[in-house]
């Protein structure tokens, strides 16, 4: 084995990118490495084919624009779900160009798109490039591209302006969007946005959007067969005034603003708002309430019921598509805010309330026909919606963030966690092959799609989006899947290509994380090219929030002191590195290592 360090990174003032490790050890390309490179290549090609079919030269989605919870602006953006990650992981530069073009087109398209009957969107579904007023299940889905753009392109001027403007809607910096009550530390309505909070009961029209022909033209993804069913779907979605946990998703806007600018006001607001919700959980028997009144009291707008309101613990409604009662409790959306607070502080006080909530809910288990069952809902008659599965909302995220044995025990049998503990050796290849297969299935469906723009709703192409990166997120960067939550990227490592001055694994380089503990991560880096050397910069954390303290290869160890390590890989070379780190000990930043 040939390993060398060009400079020992032991001085506190030594620039992190100056810590350089050279690896000359031959390593025949493992199957996982070849699969990773092929998955990146095919993701890029499939996104290109999707873009060419469903977007025009302006970056507009070729569909019928609508407002609403069934189909609306958020679904149009979700057509590019995961594209920022395809690029940030090492996909083609063309992917960045396409999703930025689609985002710019999207903002213009839905600013010009107007409702006729829905009152608050008659002058445009977007105002100041942001939804006029909508709930944060949908607002967050509409930000899945924007909230991750900083991973690849933090210096884009328009991005920086929007980061500040969007966060400002919740810091009351815009007099037309006073969404936040600083006295009671609450967002004043479930419907909020660039035109401020909606301070009345919502109607089925507000949620469903304008009347539209459905039969023989559209196939709504929620299963409705008529506009009347779409309105009926939302007829009970009325109690929106006051705060709801899903509004905590808005903290990702302040998180982006702080990580980009390091202006203290964004961090201060984020922690103030999350702390208010932390106190509400404590005051409510360790369970997050789903309505906070305008007076700051739990259940203040729902007759004192902590479980009340739209998407509350007691929100079970009739679904006209299935002709059945369905429970739609969205309290778990609030954990995103607590995760953001933990990213900024590393303080366990933002995780402990959710541990206690898991225990508190499961404490209400009962035995039915000799089997123990656990509740998921709470209403006027107490706990209901029992099932054999324990309540475990937030358990994977808790385990990932804390890395405490008691939290990991809740998820240790899940495939990825099992792999990280040496019990599922086939997981990398199986997971990568699964994503490759999904790309093939999606592309075939795209090619068979005979719809025309006037018979497409925004969520028709959305379900055909081929981008498939779940395996890469887990295996290369050791991260949580952001999914449709509009979340930041929580990961253990990230990679940069100094030769191309871009984010992502350099050409021919593959990475496999096979172990993670509280203070250690093991990753194998390999250069599959037999002809050319490659250099990759390894960053501790998605936003350099961790600090590297040492690197070990075999018996050789070297101290480090920074968030980055440059690794030079000779042609056909590779090695397994064990990196020791202090997690959440550095101020997170979107800056690239060489900025």
C-alpha positions as CSV (number, residue, x, y, z in Angstrom):
1,X,0.0,0.0,0.0
2,X,1.3,3.4,-1.0
3,X,-0.2,6.3,1.0
4,X,1.3,9.7,1.6
5,X,0.3,13.0,3.1
6,X,1.7,16.1,1.5
7,X,1.2,18.2,4.6
8,X,0.2,17.3,8.1
9,X,-3.1,19.1,8.9
10,X,-2.4,19.8,12.6
11,X,-2.2,23.6,12.7
12,X,-5.5,25.3,13.5
13,X,-4.9,28.0,10.9
14,X,-4.0,25.5,8.1
15,X,-6.5,25.8,5.2
16,X,-8.6,22.6,5.1
17,X,-8.1,22.1,1.4
18,X,-4.3,21.9,2.0
19,X,-4.7,18.6,3.8
20,X,-3.8,16.2,1.0
21,X,-3.7,12.5,0.9
22,X,-2.2,10.6,-2.1
23,X,-3.3,7.0,-2.8
24,X,-1.3,4.8,-5.2
25,X,-2.6,1.4,-4.0
26,X,-4.1,-0.6,-7.0
27,X,-7.8,-1.5,-6.5
28,X,-9.6,-3.4,-9.2
29,X,-12.9,-1.6,-9.7
30,X,-15.5,-3.2,-7.5
31,X,-19.0,-4.0,-8.9
32,X,-20.5,-1.3,-6.7
33,X,-18.1,1.3,-8.1
34,X,-19.0,0.5,-11.7
35,X,-22.7,0.5,-10.8
36,X,-22.4,4.0,-9.1
37,X,-20.8,5.5,-12.2
38,X,-23.3,3.9,-14.5
39,X,-26.2,5.1,-12.3
40,X,-24.9,8.7,-12.4
41,X,-24.6,8.5,-16.2
42,X,-28.0,7.0,-16.8
43,X,-29.7,9.4,-14.4
44,X,-28.3,12.3,-16.4
45,X,-29.3,10.9,-19.7
46,X,-32.8,10.0,-18.5
47,X,-33.4,13.5,-17.0
48,X,-32.4,15.0,-20.4
49,X,-34.9,12.8,-22.2
50,X,-37.6,13.8,-19.7
51,X,-36.8,17.5,-20.0
52,X,-36.9,17.4,-23.8
53,X,-40.4,15.9,-23.8
54,X,-42.1,17.8,-21.0
55,X,-40.6,21.3,-21.0
56,X,-40.5,23.9,-23.7
57,X,-37.7,26.3,-24.7
58,X,-38.8,28.8,-22.0
59,X,-38.5,26.1,-19.3
60,X,-42.3,25.9,-18.9
61,X,-43.9,22.6,-18.1
62,X,-46.1,21.5,-20.9
63,X,-49.4,21.0,-19.0
64,X,-52.6,22.8,-17.9
65,X,-51.7,25.1,-15.1
66,X,-53.9,24.8,-12.0
67,X,-54.1,25.9,-8.4
68,X,-54.9,23.5,-5.7
69,X,-54.0,20.7,-3.3
70,X,-54.8,17.9,-5.7
71,X,-52.8,19.4,-8.6
72,X,-51.0,22.8,-8.4
73,X,-47.7,24.7,-8.8
74,X,-45.9,22.4,-6.3
75,X,-46.5,19.3,-8.5
76,X,-45.0,21.2,-11.5
77,X,-41.8,21.8,-9.5
78,X,-41.7,18.2,-8.3
79,X,-41.3,17.1,-12.0
80,X,-37.6,17.9,-11.2
81,X,-37.5,16.2,-7.8
82,X,-34.0,14.9,-7.1
83,X,-32.4,16.6,-10.0
84,X,-30.3,18.9,-7.8
85,X,-29.0,15.8,-6.1
86,X,-28.2,14.1,-9.4
87,X,-25.9,16.9,-10.1
88,X,-24.5,17.4,-6.5
89,X,-23.6,13.8,-6.4
90,X,-21.7,13.9,-9.6
91,X,-24.1,13.8,-12.5
92,X,-23.6,15.7,-15.8
93,X,-23.3,19.5,-15.7
94,X,-26.2,19.5,-18.1
95,X,-28.5,18.5,-15.2
96,X,-27.8,21.7,-13.3
97,X,-28.5,23.7,-16.5
98,X,-31.8,21.9,-17.0
99,X,-33.2,22.2,-13.6
100,X,-32.2,25.8,-13.3
101,X,-33.9,26.5,-16.6
102,X,-37.0,24.6,-15.4
103,X,-37.0,26.6,-12.1
104,X,-36.8,30.0,-13.9
105,X,-39.5,28.9,-16.3
106,X,-41.7,27.6,-13.4
107,X,-41.6,30.9,-11.5
108,X,-42.6,32.9,-14.6
109,X,-45.2,30.3,-15.7
110,X,-47.0,30.3,-12.3
111,X,-46.7,34.0,-11.8
112,X,-48.7,34.5,-15.0
113,X,-51.1,31.6,-14.3
114,X,-54.2,33.1,-12.5
115,X,-57.3,31.7,-11.0
116,X,-60.8,32.9,-11.8
117,X,-62.8,31.8,-8.7
118,X,-60.1,31.1,-6.1
119,X,-59.9,34.6,-4.6
120,X,-56.3,34.9,-3.4
121,X,-54.7,33.7,-6.7
122,X,-56.6,35.8,-9.1
123,X,-53.6,38.1,-9.8
124,X,-51.2,35.1,-10.0
125,X,-50.6,31.8,-8.3
126,X,-47.1,33.1,-7.5
127,X,-46.4,36.6,-6.2
128,X,-42.8,37.8,-5.7
129,X,-41.8,34.3,-7.1
130,X,-43.4,32.5,-4.2
131,X,-46.8,30.8,-3.6
132,X,-49.4,33.5,-2.6
133,X,-50.8,31.5,0.4
134,X,-50.9,27.7,0.8
135,X,-50.2,25.0,3.4
136,X,-46.6,23.8,4.0
137,X,-47.2,20.3,2.8
138,X,-47.6,21.8,-0.6
139,X,-45.3,24.8,-0.2
140,X,-42.5,22.5,0.8
141,X,-43.1,20.2,-2.2
142,X,-42.8,23.2,-4.4
143,X,-39.4,24.0,-3.0
144,X,-37.7,20.6,-3.6
145,X,-35.5,22.1,-6.4
146,X,-34.9,25.5,-4.9
147,X,-34.0,24.3,-1.4
148,X,-31.1,22.2,-2.8
149,X,-29.8,24.5,-5.4
150,X,-27.2,25.8,-3.0
151,X,-25.5,22.4,-3.1
152,X,-24.3,23.0,-6.6
153,X,-24.7,26.7,-7.3
154,X,-24.6,28.8,-4.2
155,X,-23.2,31.9,-5.9
156,X,-26.0,32.3,-8.4
157,X,-27.1,36.0,-7.9
158,X,-30.8,35.3,-8.4
159,X,-30.6,32.3,-6.0
160,X,-29.1,34.6,-3.3
161,X,-31.8,37.2,-3.7
162,X,-34.6,34.6,-3.5
163,X,-33.0,33.0,-0.4
164,X,-33.2,36.3,1.4
165,X,-36.7,37.3,0.1
166,X,-38.3,33.9,0.8
167,X,-36.9,33.8,4.4
168,X,-38.0,37.4,4.8
169,X,-41.6,36.4,4.4
170,X,-41.3,34.7,7.8
171,X,-39.2,37.3,9.5
172,X,-41.9,39.9,8.7
173,X,-39.5,41.8,6.5
174,X,-42.2,42.2,3.9
175,X,-45.1,44.4,5.1
176,X,-47.4,42.5,2.7
177,X,-46.6,39.1,4.2
178,X,-46.8,39.4,8.0
179,X,-47.0,35.6,8.5
180,X,-45.3,35.5,11.9
181,X,-46.4,36.7,15.3
182,X,-43.2,37.5,17.2
183,X,-45.1,38.0,20.5
184,X,-46.6,34.5,20.6
185,X,-43.9,33.0,18.4
186,X,-46.3,31.5,15.9
187,X,-47.2,31.5,12.2
188,X,-50.7,32.8,12.1
189,X,-52.4,30.3,9.7
190,X,-51.8,27.0,8.0
191,X,-52.2,29.0,4.7
192,X,-49.4,31.4,4.4
193,X,-47.0,32.8,1.8
194,X,-46.0,35.9,-0.1
195,X,-49.4,37.5,0.4
196,X,-49.5,36.6,4.0
197,X,-51.7,34.3,6.1
198,X,-55.3,33.4,5.3
199,X,-57.2,34.5,8.4
200,X,-60.5,32.7,7.8
201,X,-61.8,29.2,7.4
202,X,-60.7,27.6,4.1
203,X,-63.2,26.3,1.6
204,X,-63.2,23.4,-0.7
205,X,-62.7,25.9,-3.6
206,X,-59.6,27.3,-1.9
207,X,-58.1,23.8,-1.8
208,X,-59.4,22.3,-5.0
209,X,-58.9,25.3,-7.4
210,X,-61.1,26.5,-10.2
211,X,-63.7,24.3,-11.9
212,X,-62.2,22.1,-14.6
213,X,-63.3,19.4,-17.0
214,X,-62.1,16.0,-15.8
215,X,-64.0,13.1,-17.4
216,X,-62.3,11.8,-20.6
217,X,-59.6,14.4,-20.3
218,X,-57.6,14.2,-17.1
219,X,-56.7,11.4,-14.7
220,X,-56.1,13.1,-11.3
221,X,-53.5,11.2,-9.3
222,X,-55.7,11.3,-6.2
223,X,-58.3,9.3,-8.0
224,X,-61.2,11.7,-8.4
225,X,-63.3,11.4,-11.5
226,X,-65.0,14.8,-11.5
227,X,-64.4,18.3,-10.3
228,X,-67.3,17.8,-7.8
229,X,-65.3,15.0,-6.2
230,X,-62.2,17.3,-6.0
231,X,-64.2,19.8,-4.0
232,X,-65.7,17.1,-1.9
233,X,-62.2,15.8,-1.1
234,X,-61.5,19.1,0.7
235,X,-64.9,20.0,2.1
236,X,-63.7,19.3,5.7
237,X,-60.4,21.1,5.3
238,X,-61.6,24.2,6.9
239,X,-59.9,24.9,10.3
240,X,-56.6,26.5,9.1
241,X,-56.4,29.6,11.4
242,X,-53.6,29.3,13.9
243,X,-50.3,27.5,13.9
244,X,-49.7,23.9,12.9
245,X,-46.5,21.8,13.1
246,X,-46.2,21.6,9.3
247,X,-45.4,25.4,9.4
248,X,-42.0,24.3,10.8
249,X,-41.1,23.4,7.3
250,X,-40.7,27.1,6.7
251,X,-37.6,27.1,8.8
252,X,-35.7,25.6,5.9
253,X,-35.9,29.0,4.2
254,X,-34.2,30.6,7.2
255,X,-31.7,27.7,7.3
256,X,-30.8,28.3,3.7
257,X,-30.4,32.0,4.3
258,X,-28.2,31.5,7.3
259,X,-26.0,28.9,5.6
260,X,-25.6,31.2,2.6
261,X,-25.1,34.6,4.3
262,X,-24.2,33.8,8.0
263,X,-26.5,36.7,9.0
264,X,-27.4,36.0,12.6
265,X,-31.0,37.1,12.3
266,X,-31.9,33.9,10.4
267,X,-30.4,31.6,12.9
268,X,-32.1,33.5,15.8
269,X,-35.5,33.3,14.2
270,X,-35.2,29.6,13.4
271,X,-34.2,28.7,16.9
272,X,-36.8,31.0,18.5
273,X,-39.6,29.4,16.5
274,X,-38.5,25.8,17.1
275,X,-38.0,26.5,20.8
276,X,-41.6,27.7,21.0
277,X,-42.8,24.4,19.6
278,X,-40.4,22.5,21.9
279,X,-42.1,24.1,24.8
280,X,-45.5,23.3,23.4
281,X,-44.7,19.7,23.3
282,X,-43.5,19.7,26.9
283,X,-46.7,21.5,28.0
284,X,-48.8,18.9,26.1
285,X,-47.6,15.8,27.7
286,X,-44.7,15.4,25.3
287,X,-47.0,15.2,22.2
288,X,-46.9,18.0,19.6
289,X,-50.3,19.7,19.3
290,X,-51.8,20.4,15.9
291,X,-53.4,23.7,16.6
292,X,-52.0,26.8,18.4
293,X,-54.5,29.6,18.7
294,X,-53.7,33.2,17.8
295,X,-53.5,33.9,21.5
296,X,-50.6,31.3,21.8
297,X,-52.7,28.8,23.6
298,X,-52.8,25.1,22.6
299,X,-55.9,24.3,20.7
300,X,-56.9,28.0,20.8
301,X,-58.7,28.0,17.4
302,X,-60.2,24.5,17.8
303,X,-62.2,24.7,21.0
304,X,-59.2,23.9,23.2
305,X,-58.6,20.6,21.4
306,X,-54.8,20.0,21.0
307,X,-55.6,17.4,18.4
308,X,-57.8,19.7,16.3
309,X,-57.5,21.4,12.9
310,X,-56.8,20.4,9.4
311,X,-54.1,17.7,9.2
312,X,-54.4,17.3,13.0
313,X,-54.2,14.2,15.2
314,X,-57.9,13.9,14.9
315,X,-58.2,14.7,11.2
316,X,-60.1,11.7,9.7
317,X,-62.2,12.6,6.7
318,X,-64.2,11.1,3.9
319,X,-62.3,10.3,0.7
320,X,-64.8,10.5,-2.3
321,X,-62.4,8.6,-4.6
322,X,-62.2,5.5,-2.4
323,X,-65.5,6.0,-0.6
324,X,-63.8,5.4,2.7
325,X,-62.8,7.4,5.8
326,X,-59.1,8.1,5.8
327,X,-56.8,9.5,8.5
328,X,-54.5,12.4,7.4
329,X,-52.4,13.4,10.4
330,X,-49.5,15.6,9.3
331,X,-48.0,16.4,12.6
332,X,-44.7,14.6,11.6
333,X,-44.0,17.5,9.2
334,X,-42.9,19.5,12.2
335,X,-39.8,17.4,12.8
336,X,-38.1,19.1,9.8
337,X,-37.8,22.3,11.9
338,X,-36.3,20.4,14.8
339,X,-33.8,18.8,12.4
340,X,-32.8,22.2,11.1
341,X,-32.2,23.4,14.6
342,X,-30.1,20.4,15.3
343,X,-28.0,21.0,12.2
344,X,-27.3,24.5,13.5
345,X,-26.5,23.5,17.1
346,X,-25.9,19.8,17.5
347,X,-28.0,20.2,20.7
348,X,-29.9,17.1,21.8
349,X,-32.7,19.2,23.2
350,X,-34.1,19.4,19.7
351,X,-34.2,15.6,19.4
352,X,-35.4,14.5,22.9
353,X,-39.0,15.8,22.5
354,X,-39.5,13.4,19.6
355,X,-38.1,10.5,21.6
356,X,-40.5,11.3,24.3
357,X,-43.4,11.6,21.9
358,X,-42.7,8.1,20.5
359,X,-42.7,6.7,24.0
360,X,-45.8,8.7,25.0
361,X,-47.9,7.5,22.0
362,X,-46.8,3.9,22.3
363,X,-47.6,3.9,26.0
364,X,-51.3,3.9,24.9
365,X,-51.0,0.5,23.3
366,X,-53.7,-2.1,24.0
367,X,-54.3,-5.8,23.5
368,X,-56.8,-6.9,20.8
369,X,-57.5,-10.6,20.3
370,X,-54.3,-11.4,22.0
371,X,-52.1,-9.0,20.0
372,X,-50.7,-5.7,21.1
373,X,-51.7,-2.8,18.9
374,X,-50.6,0.9,18.9
375,X,-52.5,4.1,18.1
376,X,-51.7,6.7,15.4
377,X,-54.6,9.1,15.9
378,X,-56.3,11.0,18.7
379,X,-59.8,12.4,18.7
380,X,-62.7,13.4,20.9
381,X,-63.0,9.8,22.2
382,X,-59.3,9.3,22.8
383,X,-56.7,7.3,20.9
384,X,-57.7,5.4,17.8
385,X,-56.5,4.0,14.5
386,X,-54.6,1.1,16.2
387,X,-52.3,-1.2,14.3
388,X,-49.7,-3.9,15.1
389,X,-46.8,-1.5,14.1
390,X,-45.5,0.7,16.8
391,X,-45.7,4.5,16.3
392,X,-42.3,5.4,15.1
393,X,-42.6,8.9,13.5
394,X,-39.1,10.4,13.3
395,X,-37.3,7.3,14.4
396,X,-34.9,7.0,11.4
397,X,-34.0,10.6,11.6
398,X,-33.5,10.5,15.3
399,X,-31.1,7.6,14.9
400,X,-29.2,9.3,12.1
401,X,-28.8,12.6,13.9
402,X,-28.0,11.3,17.4
403,X,-26.2,8.1,16.6
404,X,-27.2,7.0,20.1
405,X,-27.6,3.2,20.6
406,X,-31.1,3.5,22.0
407,X,-32.2,5.5,18.9
408,X,-30.5,3.1,16.5
409,X,-32.1,0.2,18.2
410,X,-35.5,1.4,16.8
411,X,-34.3,1.1,13.2
412,X,-31.5,-1.4,13.3
413,X,-33.5,-4.0,11.2
414,X,-34.0,-1.6,8.3
415,X,-31.9,-2.6,5.3
416,X,-29.5,0.4,5.2
417,X,-28.9,0.4,9.0
418,X,-28.4,-3.3,8.9
419,X,-25.8,-2.9,6.2
420,X,-24.0,-0.2,8.2
421,X,-23.7,-2.7,11.1
422,X,-22.2,-5.5,8.9
423,X,-25.4,-7.6,8.5
424,X,-26.5,-6.9,4.9
425,X,-23.4,-7.2,2.7
426,X,-25.4,-7.4,-0.6
427,X,-27.3,-4.1,0.1
428,X,-25.1,-1.8,-2.0
429,X,-25.3,-3.8,-5.2
430,X,-29.0,-4.6,-4.7
431,X,-29.8,-0.9,-4.0
432,X,-27.9,0.4,-6.9
433,X,-29.4,-2.1,-9.3
434,X,-32.8,-1.2,-8.0
435,X,-32.3,2.5,-8.9
436,X,-31.0,1.5,-12.3
437,X,-34.1,-0.7,-13.0
438,X,-36.4,2.2,-11.9
439,X,-34.8,4.5,-14.4
440,X,-35.4,2.0,-17.2
441,X,-39.0,1.6,-16.1
442,X,-39.6,5.3,-16.0
443,X,-38.0,6.0,-19.4
444,X,-40.1,3.3,-21.0
445,X,-43.2,4.9,-19.5
446,X,-42.1,8.3,-20.8
447,X,-41.7,6.9,-24.3
448,X,-45.1,5.3,-24.2
449,X,-46.9,8.4,-22.9
450,X,-49.2,9.6,-25.7
451,X,-50.7,12.5,-23.7
452,X,-50.7,16.1,-25.1
453,X,-50.1,19.3,-23.1
454,X,-53.8,20.1,-23.0
455,X,-54.6,16.7,-21.4
456,X,-51.9,16.8,-18.8
457,X,-52.1,18.0,-15.2
458,X,-48.8,18.9,-13.6
459,X,-48.6,15.7,-11.6
460,X,-48.9,13.5,-14.8
461,X,-45.3,14.0,-15.8
462,X,-44.3,14.3,-12.2
463,X,-44.9,10.6,-11.6
464,X,-42.7,9.8,-14.7
465,X,-39.7,11.7,-13.4
466,X,-36.8,9.2,-13.9
467,X,-34.3,10.7,-11.4
468,X,-33.4,7.8,-9.0
469,X,-30.7,8.6,-6.4
470,X,-31.8,7.0,-3.1
471,X,-29.0,4.4,-3.2
472,X,-26.4,7.1,-4.0
473,X,-27.5,9.3,-1.1
474,X,-27.1,6.4,1.4
475,X,-24.0,4.8,-0.1
476,X,-21.8,7.6,-1.3
477,X,-22.6,10.5,1.1
478,X,-24.2,8.6,4.0
479,X,-27.2,10.8,4.0
480,X,-30.9,10.9,4.6
481,X,-33.2,11.0,1.6
482,X,-34.7,14.5,1.4
483,X,-37.7,13.1,-0.5
484,X,-40.6,15.5,-1.2
485,X,-40.3,17.4,2.1
486,X,-38.3,20.3,0.7
487,X,-35.6,19.5,3.2
488,X,-32.0,20.3,3.4
489,X,-29.4,17.5,2.7
490,X,-28.3,15.8,5.9
491,X,-25.3,13.7,5.1
492,X,-22.0,12.6,6.6
493,X,-19.7,13.4,3.6
494,X,-19.8,15.3,0.4
495,X,-17.4,15.4,-2.6
496,X,-16.1,18.1,-4.8
497,X,-14.2,18.1,-8.1
498,X,-11.3,20.7,-7.9
499,X,-10.4,20.1,-11.6
500,X,-13.8,21.1,-12.8
501,X,-14.5,23.5,-9.9
502,X,-17.9,21.9,-9.2
503,X,-19.8,19.8,-6.6
504,X,-20.0,16.0,-6.9
505,X,-17.8,13.0,-7.4
506,X,-15.2,13.7,-10.1
507,X,-15.3,11.6,-13.3
508,X,-14.4,8.0,-12.7
509,X,-14.4,8.3,-8.9
510,X,-16.8,6.2,-6.8
511,X,-17.3,6.2,-3.0
512,X,-18.9,3.6,-0.6
513,X,-19.6,4.3,3.0
514,X,-19.9,1.1,5.0
515,X,-19.7,2.2,8.6
516,X,-20.9,5.2,10.6
517,X,-20.8,6.0,14.3
518,X,-21.1,9.1,16.3
519,X,-17.5,10.2,15.6
520,X,-16.3,8.0,12.8
521,X,-17.2,7.1,9.2
522,X,-15.4,4.6,6.9
523,X,-15.5,5.2,3.1
524,X,-13.8,3.4,0.2
525,X,-12.7,5.7,-2.6
526,X,-11.7,4.3,-5.9
527,X,-10.6,5.7,-9.3
528,X,-12.0,3.3,-11.9
529,X,-10.0,4.9,-14.7
530,X,-6.9,2.9,-15.5
531,X,-5.4,5.8,-17.5
532,X,-5.8,9.1,-15.6
533,X,-5.4,10.2,-12.0
534,X,-8.3,11.9,-10.2
535,X,-8.5,14.3,-7.3
536,X,-11.5,14.5,-5.0
537,X,-12.1,16.8,-2.1
538,X,-14.0,15.1,0.7
539,X,-16.1,17.4,2.9
540,X,-17.4,16.5,6.3
541,X,-21.2,17.1,6.2
542,X,-23.5,18.5,3.5
543,X,-22.6,22.0,4.5
544,X,-19.2,21.5,6.2
545,X,-20.9,21.3,9.6
546,X,-18.6,18.6,10.8
547,X,-14.9,18.8,11.6
548,X,-12.4,16.1,10.6
549,X,-9.9,15.2,13.3
550,X,-8.0,12.3,11.8
551,X,-7.8,9.9,8.9
552,X,-6.6,6.3,9.0
553,X,-5.8,3.9,6.2
554,X,-4.8,0.5,7.4
555,X,-2.2,1.1,10.1
556,X,-1.4,4.6,9.0
557,X,-3.1,7.5,10.8
558,X,-2.8,11.3,10.4
559,X,-4.3,14.1,12.4
560,X,-6.6,16.6,10.7
561,X,-8.1,19.9,11.6
562,X,-10.7,21.1,9.2
563,X,-13.8,20.2,7.2
564,X,-12.1,19.0,4.1
565,X,-9.5,16.5,2.9
566,X,-8.1,16.4,-0.6
567,X,-7.5,12.9,-1.9
568,X,-5.3,12.2,-5.0
569,X,-6.1,8.9,-6.6
570,X,-3.6,7.4,-9.0
571,X,-5.0,5.5,-12.1
572,X,-6.8,2.4,-10.9
573,X,-6.1,3.2,-7.2
574,X,-8.3,3.1,-4.2
575,X,-8.4,2.5,-0.5
576,X,-10.7,2.4,2.6
577,X,-10.4,5.5,4.7
578,X,-11.7,5.8,8.3
579,X,-12.3,9.5,9.1
580,X,-12.7,10.6,12.7
581,X,-14.8,13.7,13.2
582,X,-16.6,16.0,15.6
583,X,-20.1,16.3,14.2
584,X,-22.1,19.6,14.2
585,X,-19.1,21.4,15.6
586,X,-18.6,23.9,12.7
587,X,-20.8,26.7,11.3
588,X,-22.5,25.3,8.2
589,X,-21.8,27.0,4.9
590,X,-22.7,26.6,1.3
591,X,-19.3,27.8,0.2
592,X,-17.2,25.4,-1.8
593,X,-13.8,24.3,-0.4
594,X,-11.8,26.7,-2.6
595,X,-14.1,29.8,-2.1
